[in-house]
């Protein structure tokens, strides 16, 4: 089987496709850094859509999602954006936890896997 790497850098790839599964790295806000958790989540989900497309799949084929929030009290804000985005009837297995993130102004990180 061939391994396909997308967005490969010196430390990591944005995604790795192998064995019929696209495994995306954790995505954080790019355009919405420092904004609300809902806005950061919307930014992240747009990035995920683009990366899934590059992998040859989409959100209807999500298998798993891991979500990190710097403050679990913002769970509702994140879910507002998530619920508007996720494909109804095709929801993945999901875990959400509170954690410190890599830099100030980043309050959400999302990592997904999808069938290809």
Buried (B, 14 or more C-beta within 10 A) or exposed (E): EEEBEBEEEEEEBBBBBEEEBBBBBBBBBEEBBEBBBBBBBBBBBBBBEEBBEBBEBBBEBBBBBBBBBBEEEBBEBBBBBBEEBBEEEEEBEBEBEEEEBEEEEBBBBBBBBBEB
